[in-house]
């Protein structure tokens, strides 16, 4: 087993939330290595886990899309 660093982002539970994030990454020329999203059965939001070719830049860009901002 191998450990890798990932970025975890809380997304709003709204249609298009994932598209907004992936479009922002595309605009900034950040490649996604892998991504998966989990949902909460309570309807409060989702968590997105991803690894990119620049996790530091990804974290910086995506802080504005986290739940509550």
C-alpha positions in Angstrom: 0.0 0.0 0.0 1.2 3.5 -0.8 0.2 6.8 0.7 -0.4 9.9 -1.4 -1.4 13.4 -0.5 -4.9 14.5 -1.4 -7.1 17.6 -1.2 -10.4 17.3 0.6 -13.0 19.9 -0.1 -16.5 20.3 1.3 -18.9 21.2 -1.5 -22.4 22.7 -1.4 -25.2 20.2 -2.0 -26.3 22.0 -5.2 -26.4 21.0 -8.8 -23.3 22.1 -10.7 -21.0 22.4 -7.6 -18.6 19.9 -9.0 -18.6 21.5 -12.4 -17.7 24.9 -10.9 -14.7 23.4 -9.1 -13.4 21.3 -12.1 -13.8 24.3 -14.4 -11.7 26.4 -12.1 -9.0 23.8 -12.1 -9.1 23.6 -15.9 -8.8 27.4 -16.2 -5.7 27.3 -14.0 -4.2 24.4 -16.0 -4.3 22.0 -13.1 -4.6 18.3 -14.0 -6.7 16.0 -11.9 -5.1 12.7 -11.3 -8.2 11.2 -9.5 -11.3 12.4 -7.9 -14.2 11.0 -6.0 -17.1 12.7 -4.2 -19.1 11.4 -1.2 -22.6 12.6 -0.3 -24.2 13.0 3.1 -27.6 11.4 3.5 -28.6 14.4 5.7 -28.5 16.6 2.6 -26.0 19.1 4.1 -23.2 18.7 1.5 -20.6 16.5 -0.1 -16.9 15.9 0.4 -14.7 15.8 -2.7 -11.3 14.0 -2.5 -8.9 14.6 -5.3 -5.3 14.5 -6.2 -3.9 16.9 -8.8 -0.5 17.7 -10.3 -0.3 20.7 -7.9 -2.2 20.1 -4.7 -0.9 23.3 -3.0 -2.2 25.5 -5.8 -5.5 23.4 -5.8 -6.0 24.1 -2.1 -5.4 27.8 -2.6 -7.9 28.0 -5.5 -10.6 25.9 -3.9 -10.8 27.5 -0.5 -13.5 29.8 -1.9 -15.7 26.8 -2.8 -15.8 25.2 0.6 -19.0 24.9 2.6 -19.8 28.1 4.5 -17.8 30.5 2.3 
